[in-house]
Amino acid sequence: MAKVLLIDDELTMLQMVSELLRDDGHEVFPFTSLGAAMEALDTVQPELVITDLYLERTRAQGFDILQKARSLNPPPIVIVITGFGSVEAAVEAMRKGAFDFLEKPFKLDELKMCVQRALSYNTAVSENVYLRKQLRKKYQFNQIVGSSLPMQAVFKMIERVADSDSTILILGESGTGKELVAKALHFNSRRQFAPFIPVNCSALPESLLESELFGHRKGSFTGAVTDKKGLFQEAEGGTIFLDEIGTMSPVLQSRLLRVLQEKEVRRIGDNVPVLVNVRVLAATNETLEKRIKEGTFREDLYYRLNVIPIHLPSLRERPEDIPLLVIHFLRNRVHPKTGRYYQITRRALDVFSAHDWPGNVRELENAIERACTLCDDETIRVTDLPPALQKLAPPAVADEIVEIQEPSPNSSPIFAQSVPAKKMESFSRKPEIPSTNGKIITLKDFLREQEGAYLTRVLAFTGGDKEKAAELLGVSLATLYRKLAEIETV
């Protein structure tokens, strides 16, 4: 049931409605004073407000309570009632955000139905907001796995350009995650609540792709039995993602260029252009400059698309991310019989790290899916991997299971080695003890060295921005300068 703030200067009406709502299980906070009701809006935080529009015979005050209620976060649903109803007052109340409008005298059943509709609507809105938040969370930057320097550069670029309207060209080999980056750009922009529409330009023939992108009028060609909106119109206010843009025909390239230049589309068989407000993201695994020289891709379109390029590195260029990706994919799977997460042995993980993965992340994910399907229990071993990968296995040694700690919301998975004492060790095949000229360094010097390396890495991540680095490190700017000075004097 809901918290209901009830405001009316007629005591009889206030008591009658309060009893009705309490009988239905609602928690009611009745007020005859506007000032007290305005204060209670902040403290009670009601889901529903029922207010007299002409409270204390002053119309503006009734609208003031409506205005304040709608300014709260989250805003309660507001039902307005009045004994002096008019069409103009109803229109103005609805325009200012009222959910519904009731004129006195009204039937109690009518009020009950109105309250039920309002609360049902509020529940639907809350669920929609929750789902949107979950969707945004799913495509946050930290959901794109990688801690290597090439991936840190990608994250930095995404963060800088996500909320702009600039056209972006995402470059990278097949399987590197171009669509995932496109979704991250969309769901972290102000367009996140509008549609995200992906289109694979290589999957459709030219005639069908033209109709899909721009739409058509009824009778414009054989089979056009009804008017059809194109995907550019369907994506109004949002983002359209054109994957494999290099395969688009010259005719469609020309039409796309006009969309980018004029912000309008023209359906097949229509003479009237339609304005569209759509952000265009494009991706390709081909070298478009080569296609331009061959005469199969328009140079002017290339420059329109390549306003901001984002290059996704292949797995060959970031081998240190392979263990993180393996654990990330395993954390999304549970064994159908035991209900536990899959694990992996050290040797099997070393095999994954030794392969060059020409199919990139997609090939890696497929190999993990195969291993999960074929393994006897929830532990993946070298024998569960494809034969070509098994040849890369290191010599048989004590094949311990890699223990995976649950990652925090803003970090990558953490590795630990399963040893009897459960001591954490670094993820390396053979731990080395830091030394200088054969002499083991002191703990103090070791910690100072590690601190200096970490500060340097964070500064590189922020592009040398010391204020941002201090904020990320959780220290004052003065402390950061002091520690940097200490590093320089060592």
C-alpha positions in Angstrom: 0.0 0.0 0.0 1.0 3.6 -0.4 1.8 6.8 1.5 -0.9 9.3 0.6 -0.7 13.1 1.4 -4.2 14.5 1.5 -4.9 18.2 1.5 -8.4 19.8 1.7 -9.7 22.7 3.7 -13.1 21.1 4.2 -12.8 19.0 7.4 -15.7 16.7 6.5 -14.3 15.9 3.1 -10.9 15.4 4.6 -12.2 12.8 7.2 -14.3 11.0 4.7 -11.6 10.5 2.1 -9.0 9.6 4.9 -11.2 6.8 6.2 -11.8 5.5 2.7 -8.1 5.3 1.9 -7.2 3.8 5.3 -9.8 1.1 4.7 -8.0 0.2 1.6 -4.8 -0.1 3.6 -3.1 3.1 2.7 -1.1 5.3 5.1 -2.8 8.7 5.0 -1.4 12.1 6.1 -4.3 14.6 6.1 -3.7 18.4 6.2 -6.0 21.4 6.1 -3.1 23.8 6.1 -1.1 24.5 3.0 2.1 25.4 4.8 2.1 22.2 6.9 1.4 20.1 3.8 4.3 21.8 1.8 6.7 20.9 4.7 5.3 17.3 4.9 6.1 16.7 1.2 9.8 16.6 2.0 9.5 14.5 5.2 6.7 12.1 4.3 7.9 11.4 0.7 4.4 10.2 -0.4 3.7 8.1 -3.5 0.4 9.9 -4.0 -0.8 13.4 -3.4 -4.5 14.3 -3.4 -5.0 18.0 -3.2 -7.8 20.6 -3.5 -7.0 22.8 -6.4 -8.6 25.9 -4.7 -7.3 25.4 -1.3 -8.1 28.3 1.1 -10.0 29.8 -1.8 -6.6 30.8 -3.5 -6.1 29.1 -6.8 -2.4 29.8 -7.0 -1.8 27.9 -3.7 -3.4 24.8 -5.1 -1.1 24.9 -8.1 1.9 25.6 -5.8 1.5 22.3 -4.0 1.2 20.6 -7.4 4.4 22.3 -8.6 6.4 21.4 -5.5 5.2 17.8 -5.6 6.3 17.4 -9.2 9.7 18.8 -8.4 10.5 16.0 -5.9 12.8 13.1 -6.9 11.1 10.7 -7.4 7.9 12.8 -7.9 4.7 11.5 -6.4 1.5 11.1 -8.5 -0.8 14.0 -8.0 -4.7 13.9 -8.2 -6.4 17.3 -8.2 -9.9 17.8 -6.8 -12.0 21.0 -6.8 -15.6 22.2 -6.2 -15.2 24.8 -8.9 -14.1 22.7 -11.8 -13.8 23.9 -15.3 -12.3 22.6 -18.5 -9.6 25.3 -18.4 -8.6 24.4 -14.9 -8.5 20.7 -15.7 -6.3 21.4 -18.8 -3.9 23.6 -16.8 -3.6 21.1 -13.9 -2.9 18.2 -16.4 -0.4 20.4 -18.2 1.4 21.1 -14.9 1.8 17.4 -14.2 -1.4 16.3 -12.5 -2.3 12.6 -13.2 -6.0 13.1 -13.0 -8.7 15.7 -12.2 -11.9 15.1 -10.1 -14.7 17.6 -9.6 -16.7 17.8 -6.4 -19.1 16.2 -5.6 -17.6 12.9 -6.8 -18.6 9.3 -6.0 -16.3 7.4 -3.6 -16.0 4.6 -6.1 -14.8 7.1 -8.6 -12.1 8.3 -6.3 -11.1 4.7 -5.5 -10.7 3.9 -9.2 -8.7 7.0 -9.7 -6.4 6.2 -6.9 -5.9 2.6 -8.2 -5.0 3.9 -11.7 -2.6 6.4 -10.3 -0.7 3.9 -8.1 -0.6 1.3 -10.9 0.9 4.0 -13.2 3.4 4.9 -10.5 4.5 1.3 -10.1 4.9 0.9 -13.9 7.0 4.1 -14.0 9.2 2.9 -11.1 9.8 -0.4 -12.8 10.7 1.3 -16.0 13.2 3.5 -14.2 14.7 0.5 -12.5 15.0 -1.4 -15.8 16.6 1.6 -17.4 19.1 1.8 -14.6 19.9 -1.9 -14.9 20.3 -1.5 -18.7 22.6 1.5 -18.1 24.6 -0.5 -15.5 24.9 -3.4 -18.0 26.6 -1.1 -20.5 28.8 0.9 -18.1 32.4 1.3 -19.1 33.6 -1.1 -16.5 31.5 -3.9 -18.1 33.9 -3.8 -21.0 36.7 -6.0 -19.6 40.3 -4.9 -19.9 43.0 -3.3 -17.8 45.7 -3.0 -20.5 46.9 0.4 -21.7 45.2 0.1 -25.1 41.9 -0.6 -23.4 42.4 2.2 -20.9 42.7 4.6 -23.9 39.5 3.2 -25.3 37.7 3.8 -22.0 39.0 7.3 -21.7 37.8 8.1 -25.3 34.3 6.6 -24.6 33.9 8.7 -21.5 34.9 11.9 -23.3 32.6 11.5 -26.3 29.6 9.5 -25.0 27.4 12.5 -24.3 28.2 14.3 -27.5 26.2 14.1 -30.7 29.3 13.7 -32.9 29.3 10.8 -35.4 31.8 8.1 -34.3 33.5 5.5 -36.4 34.5 2.4 -34.4 37.4 0.5 -35.9 38.6 -3.0 -35.1 38.9 -6.5 -36.3 35.9 -8.9 -36.3 35.1 -10.0 -32.7 36.7 -7.2 -30.8 33.4 -5.9 -29.4 32.5 -2.9 -31.6 28.7 -3.2 -30.9 29.4 -3.4 -27.1 31.3 -0.1 -27.4 28.4 1.4 -29.4 25.9 0.4 -26.7 28.2 1.9 -24.0 28.2 5.1 -26.0 24.4 5.2 -26.3 23.5 4.1 -22.8 25.9 6.6 -21.1 24.6 9.5 -23.1 21.5 11.8 -22.7 19.9 9.7 -25.5 19.9 6.6 -23.3 16.1 6.6 -22.9 15.5 6.7 -26.6 15.9 3.7 -29.0 19.3 2.1 -29.8 18.9 0.4 -33.2 21.8 -1.7 -34.6 21.9 -2.5 -38.3 24.2 -5.0 -39.9 24.8 -3.5 -43.4 26.3 -6.7 -44.7 23.4 -8.9 -43.8 20.8 -7.4 -46.2 20.7 -6.9 -50.0 20.9 -3.3 -51.2 17.2 -3.0 -52.1 16.0 -4.3 -48.7 18.6 -2.3 -46.7 17.4 0.9 -48.4 13.8 0.2 -47.4 14.8 -0.8 -43.9 16.9 2.3 -43.3 14.8 5.0 -45.0 11.3 3.4 -45.2 8.9 3.4 -48.2 5.5 4.5 -49.3 2.7 2.1 -50.2 2.9 1.0 -53.8 6.4 2.4 -54.4 7.6 -1.0 -55.5 6.3 -4.6 -55.7 5.5 -5.9 -52.2 5.1 -2.4 -50.7 1.6 -3.0 -49.5 1.7 -0.5 -46.7 3.6 2.7 -45.7 6.7 1.8 -43.7 8.8 3.9 -41.4 12.6 3.5 -41.9 14.9 2.7 -39.0 16.2 6.3 -39.0 12.7 7.4 -38.1 12.3 4.5 -35.6 15.5 5.7 -33.9 14.1 9.3 -33.4 15.9 10.9 -30.5 18.2 8.0 -30.0 21.1 6.2 -31.8 21.4 4.1 -34.9 24.5 1.9 -35.2 25.6 1.0 -38.7 27.8 -2.1 -38.5 30.0 -3.2 -41.4 29.5 0.2 -43.0 32.2 -0.6 -45.6 29.9 -3.1 -47.4 27.3 -0.4 -48.1 26.6 0.2 -51.8 27.5 3.5 -53.5 23.8 4.4 -53.9 23.1 4.0 -50.2 26.3 5.8 -49.3 25.0 8.8 -51.2 21.7 8.7 -49.3 23.4 8.2 -46.0 25.6 11.2 -46.7 22.5 13.4 -47.2 21.1 12.2 -43.9 24.3 13.2 -42.1 24.5 16.6 -43.9 20.8 17.6 -43.9 19.5 15.6 -40.9 16.5 14.4 -43.0 15.4 11.2 -44.7 13.2 10.6 -47.7 11.3 7.4 -48.0 11.3 5.4 -51.2 8.4 6.7 -53.4 8.0 9.9 -51.3 8.8 13.4 -52.4 8.6 15.0 -48.9 11.7 14.8 -46.7 11.3 14.1 -43.0 13.6 15.7 -40.4 15.2 13.2 -38.0 17.1 13.7 -34.7 19.4 10.7 -34.6 23.0 10.1 -33.6 24.9 7.9 -36.1 27.6 5.4 -34.9 29.3 3.3 -37.6 31.7 0.4 -37.4 34.0 -1.5 -39.8 36.6 -4.2 -39.7 38.0 -3.0 -43.1 40.4 -0.3 -44.0 38.1 2.3 -45.6 41.1 4.3 -46.9 41.8 1.3 -49.1 38.2 1.1 -50.3 38.4 4.9 -51.2 41.4 4.3 -53.4 39.6 1.4 -55.0 36.6 3.7 -55.7 34.1 1.6 -53.7 33.7 4.0 -50.8 32.9 7.7 -51.0 35.7 9.9 -49.6 33.2 12.6 -48.5 31.2 10.1 -46.5 34.3 8.7 -44.9 35.1 12.2 -43.5 31.5 12.6 -42.3 31.7 9.3 -40.5 35.2 9.6 -39.2 34.6 12.7 -37.0 35.8 10.8 -33.9 37.5 7.4 -34.5 37.7 4.8 -31.7 40.1 1.9 -32.5 39.5 -1.3 -30.6 42.7 -3.4 -30.2 42.8 -7.0 -31.0 43.6 -9.6 -28.3 47.1 -10.0 -29.8 47.6 -6.3 -28.8 46.5 -6.8 -25.2 47.4 -10.4 -24.1 47.3 -9.3 -20.4 43.5 -8.9 -20.7 43.0 -12.6 -21.7 42.8 -14.0 -18.1 40.4 -11.2 -17.1 38.2 -12.1 -20.0 38.3 -15.8 -19.3 37.1 -15.2 -15.7 34.5 -12.7 -16.8 32.9 -15.2 -19.1 33.1 -18.0 -16.5 31.4 -15.7 -14.0 28.4 -15.5 -16.3 27.9 -19.3 -16.3 26.9 -21.9 -13.7 27.1 -25.7 -14.0 23.6 -27.0 -14.8 23.8 -29.8 -12.2 25.8 -28.3 -9.3 24.5 -24.8 -9.7 28.1 -23.5 -8.9 30.2 -21.2 -11.0 32.7 -22.8 -13.3 36.4 -22.8 -12.3 39.6 -23.2 -14.3 43.0 -24.8 -13.7 46.2 -22.9 -13.9 47.4 -24.9 -16.9 44.2 -24.3 -18.8 44.4 -20.6 -18.1 47.9 -20.5 -19.3 46.8 -22.2 -22.5 44.2 -19.4 -23.1 46.9 -16.8 -22.5 49.3 -18.5 -25.0 46.9 -18.5 -28.0 46.9 -15.5 -30.3 43.0 -15.6 -30.9 42.6 -14.4 -34.5 38.9 -14.3 -33.9 39.4 -12.1 -30.9 37.0 -11.9 -28.0 34.2 -13.7 -29.9 36.5 -16.7 -30.5 37.6 -16.7 -26.9 34.0 -16.7 -25.7 33.1 -19.6 -28.0 36.1 -21.6 -26.7 34.9 -21.1 -23.2 31.4 -22.1 -24.0 32.7 -25.3 -25.6 34.8 -26.1 -22.6 31.9 -25.5 -20.2 29.8 -27.9 -22.2 32.3 -30.7 -22.4 33.9 -30.6 -18.9 32.8 -33.4 -16.5 32.2 -31.1 -13.6 32.5 -27.3 -13.0 36.3 -27.3 -13.4 37.8 -26.6 -16.8 41.0 -28.5 -17.6 43.3 -28.6 -20.5 41.6 -31.8 -21.8 38.4 -29.8 -22.1 39.9 -27.4 -24.6 39.9 -27.7 -28.4 42.7 -30.0 -29.7 44.5 -27.1 -31.3 44.7 -25.3 -28.0 45.8 -28.4 -26.0 49.1 -28.4 -28.0 49.9 -25.1 -26.3 49.7 -26.6 -22.8 52.8 -26.2 -20.6 54.5 -29.3 -19.1 52.4 -31.2 -16.7 53.0 -29.8 -13.2 50.8 -29.4 -10.1 47.6 -28.3 -11.7 46.0 -26.2 -9.0 42.6 -24.5 -9.5 42.7 -20.8 -9.9 40.5 -19.3 -7.1 38.4 -16.3 -8.2 37.3 -13.8 -5.7 34.1 -11.9 -6.3 34.8 -8.7 -8.0 33.7 -5.3 -6.6 31.3 -3.3 -8.7 34.0 -1.1 -10.2 36.8 -3.6 -10.6 37.9 -6.6 -12.7 37.9 -10.1 -11.3 40.7 -10.7 -8.7 42.8 -13.9 -8.9 43.9 -15.9 -6.0 45.8 -19.2 -5.9 44.2 -22.1 -4.0 46.8 -23.0 -1.4 46.3 -24.6 2.0 46.9 -21.4 3.9 44.8 -19.4 1.4 47.4 -16.8 1.1 47.0 -14.4 -1.9 49.8 -14.5 -4.5 50.3 -12.5 -7.6 49.1 -14.0 -10.8 52.4 -15.3 -12.3 53.8 -18.6 -13.1 56.9 -18.2 -10.8 56.9 -15.5 -8.1 60.0 -13.4 -7.9 61.3 -11.6 -4.8 62.3 -7.9 -5.5 66.0 -7.3 -5.0 68.7 -4.8 -5.9 72.1 -6.2 -6.9 71.1 -9.5 -5.4 70.1 -8.0 -2.1 66.5 -8.2 -1.0 65.1 -4.7 -0.6 63.4 -3.6 2.6 59.6 -3.5 2.9 59.7 0.3 3.2 61.6 0.7 -0.1 59.4 -1.9 -1.8 56.3 -0.1 -0.7 57.7 3.3 -1.8 58.6 1.8 -5.2 55.1 0.3 -5.7 53.5 3.5 -4.6 55.5 5.4 -7.2 54.6 3.0 -10.0 50.9 3.2 -9.1 50.9 7.0 -9.0 52.6 7.1 -12.4 50.0 4.7 -13.8 47.1 6.7 -12.5 48.6 10.0 -13.8 49.0 8.3 -17.2 45.3 7.2 -17.0 44.2 10.8 -16.3 46.4 12.2 -19.1 48.5 14.1 -16.5 45.5 15.7 -14.8 46.8 15.9 -11.2 43.4 17.1 -9.8 41.6 14.2 -11.3 44.3 11.8 -10.2 44.1 13.0 -6.6 40.3 12.5 -6.7 40.7 9.0 -8.0 43.4 8.2 -5.4 41.3 9.6 -2.5 44.0 12.0 -1.4 44.3 15.8 -1.4 46.1 17.6 -4.2 48.8 18.7 -1.7 49.4 15.1 -0.7 49.8 14.0 -4.3 52.4 16.7 -5.0 54.3 15.7 -1.9 54.4 12.1 -2.9 55.4 12.9 -6.4 58.3 15.1 -5.0 59.3 12.1 -2.8 59.5 9.9 -5.9 61.6 12.4 -7.8 64.2 12.5 -4.9 64.6 8.8 -4.7 
